[in-house]
């Protein structure tokens, strides 16, 4: 039997933020990919992280992979944060933990004594591109600008105001077709905060229906593209982003050259065993 956990990431309270499954595997080989997808589908969260301990002297402490209910994800911030949280709460880990990813090298999670966890991820700066055909119709609004973020492969869509982002009811089937046609992972929609007293600097929503995620509650990896854009636009390296999904969540961002630090809290909501 394997222990499995469900963690709400980028929040300090249960039933908010983004839920992630976390499965810490025994040392050895990776399980079958079909099995990992089935575990992710059973949990029905946007992503489940599987972490495999590496031998002493390796370039990282754990290897990590992420699965949605339908595909293996290339990068996942909230499930990485959730895994670091479980390592801290189950084994008393302090300081930093290094995760070896398949496509993005070593990802480091720094565990603060006060409870927050900071992920050190590669930045995904965007290149301005023309709006994809059918994008405005799929979203139900006209974008101010569109940018392609690499290497995560999202389309960053900038809207004029926070209220428009909050009110979106996109055509998910049309968005799924658009992302497949354009070779995109997802569409991230963003706007500046409305300035009515909130502590955050920008808002966003994230849609990846072609990958089995109609709308993700809080997307750490999307902030690797959001942070460079808003830091350049607002003239500050440190910002606070609100992902304004139904569950909502906060991501503190800091641009450091070609890296982005993503900081958030996490709460364990479920512990069990896979039989």
N, C-alpha and C positions, 0 to 999 in steps of 0.2 A: 504494500500500500504506500502511496505517495502523498505527502501533505500538500494541500492546495489552499490558497488564500484568495480572498477578494478584497481589494484595497481601493478606496476612493482617493484619487490623486488630485493634486492642485486644489485642495480644500482642507480646512481644519475641522470639518464636521461631517458626520455620516450622511449618506444619501444625497450628497452634492458632489461637485467635481466630476471626474471621469472614473468609473469603475474599471479595474483591470484585474484579470486573473494572474496569479503568480504561482508557478510550479517550479520548485527547486528539485532538480534531478540528482540522482547519485552519480558519482564519478564513472566515467566510461564513455560509451558512444551515444550519439544522439538517438532518441527513439525514432520510430517511423514517422515520416511527415504526415501521412494520412491520420495517424493516431493523434498527433498534435493539433491538426485542424479539427478533428472530432471533439477533442477536449475543449477547444475554443468555442466551437459551435454549441456544445452542451452548456457552457457558462453564459453564452449569449451576450458577451460584452464586446466592445469594439475591438479590443486586443487582449490576448493572454500572452504573458512572457514565460518562456522556458529558459532556465539558467542551469548551466552545466559547470561544476567546479573544475578548475584547471589545476594541473600539478604544480608544486612549488617550483619557482624559477621561471615559470611561464611569463609572457609579456603582460598578462592580465590575470585577475583572480577568478573570473567566471567568463564563460562564453554565454552569449545571450541571443535568443531568437524570439520573434514576435509573430503571432498568428491571429488573423481575424477569423471569423467563422468560415470564410471562403478561400483566403489566400495567405501566403506568408508576406508580412509587411517588411519593407526595406528599412524602416526606422520608426521607432515609437518612443516618444518622450514620457508619456504618463505611465506606461507599463514599466519603463526603466526606473522611473522614480519610485513606483510601487515595489519593485524588486529590491531596491536599496532600502526602502522602509522595512520590508520583511526581514532582510538580513540584519538590520539594526535591532528590530524588536524580538527576533527569535534567537539570535546569537550574541547580542550585545555589541555588534560591530560599531566601531567609532572611526572617525578620521575620513578615509576615502576608500572607495571600492572601484576597481577597474573592470570594465566589461569589454570583452572582445566581440565586436560585431562583424558580420560577414562583409558588409559593403562600406562601412564608415570608420574602420579602424577601431582603436581603443577609445571607449567612452568612459569618462570618469564621473562618479557621483561623490560629491563632498557632503558629509553628514555633519551638520552643525550641532553643537551641544544644546542649542535652544529648540531643536526640533525640525527646522527647515532642512531641505535637501536641495543642493545645487547641482544641476547637470551641466557638464562641459561638453557641448556639441559643436560640430562644424557649422559655421554660418552658411546660409543659403540665400545670398543676395540675388535680387531679381533683375531681370532685363526687360525693359518695356517692350511690349508686343502689341500688335493690333488686336482688338476684341475678336474673339473667335465667332464665326458665323453661328447665329442662334443663341448666343450667350444672353443677350438682353431679354429675349423672349423666354428663355429658361428661368432666368432670375425674376422677371417681371419688373425690371428697372434698368436704366442706362448707367453703365459704369463711368466714373471719371477717368480711370486709367486701368490698364491691365498689365501685369508683369508675370513673367515666367521665372519661377524660383528653381535654382539648381543647387545641389543635386537631388533634392527631394522630389522635384517634378510637379509642383502645385501651380495652379493659376491663381495669382493674387489679384483680386478684384477690389479696387478702391471705390467706395461710394462717398457721397457728399456729407452724410451725417449719420449719427448714431441711430436715430429713430428709424431711418430706412433699413439699416441692418437688422434691427430688432423685428421689424414688421415683415421681413421677407417670408414668402411661402413659395419656394421655388418648385418648378416642375422637375421632380427627381428623376423621372425616366428620361427627360430631355438632357438633364445634366449628366446622367450616366452615359448616354450615347455620345455626348460631347467629349467627355473625358477619355473614353475609349478611342474615339476618332482622332483626338489630338495627342494621344499618348501621355495623358496626365494622370497623376495619382488622385487629385482632388481639386476642388475649387474652394479657396479661402476668401471670404468676403470681409472687408474691414472698413472702418471709418474712424475719424477722431472722436474722442469723448465729447459729449455735448457741453461740458463745462458748467453743469448745474450743481456742483458741490461734490461729485464723486471723486474718489482718490485715484482713479485709474486714468491712463492717458489715451488709450485707444480701445476699441471693441472689435470683435471678430466673430465669425461663425465659419464652420468647416463642414463641407459636404463631399462625401466619397461614396455615392450610391453604387458605383460599379464594383467597388471592393466590399460590398456588404455592409457599408456604414452610411445609412441615409443622412444622419447628422451626428457628428462626434461631439460629445459634451465639452471636453477641453482637450486641446491637441498641442502637446508640447513641441512636437517636431515642426508644426506649422509656424511656431514662433521663431524658428531659426531663420525664416524669411520675413516674418512680421517685424522682428526686432531691428534688423538693419534698415528696413524701409522707414519705420517710424523714428528711429534714432537719427537718421539723416534728415528727415523732414522736420523734426522737432528740435534738433540740435542738442540732444542729450543722450549719453550712453546708457543711463539707467532709466528704465520705464516700467510701468505696471500695465499689463494687458488684461482686460476682462473678456472672456469668451462667453457671450451672452446667449447660451443655449438654455433649455428649460432647467437644467441642473446648475448651470453657471460655474465658473471657476476663475481663479486669478493666477497669472503667471508673471513673476517678476523677472525682467530681462536685463541683461547687461551685455553690450557688444564689446568684445575684446579682440580687435584685429579681425582675423579670419575665424574666430570662435565666438559662440554665444553662450552665456551662462543663463540657465533657466532655473529659477528657484520657486519651490512650492512646498506645501505641507501634504501630509497623507494620513489617512485613518483606516485601520483594519476594520472591516465590517463582517467578515466571515472566515472561519477556519474549518477545514474538513480533510477528508482523505479520499484519494482516488483508489478504487478497489479493482 
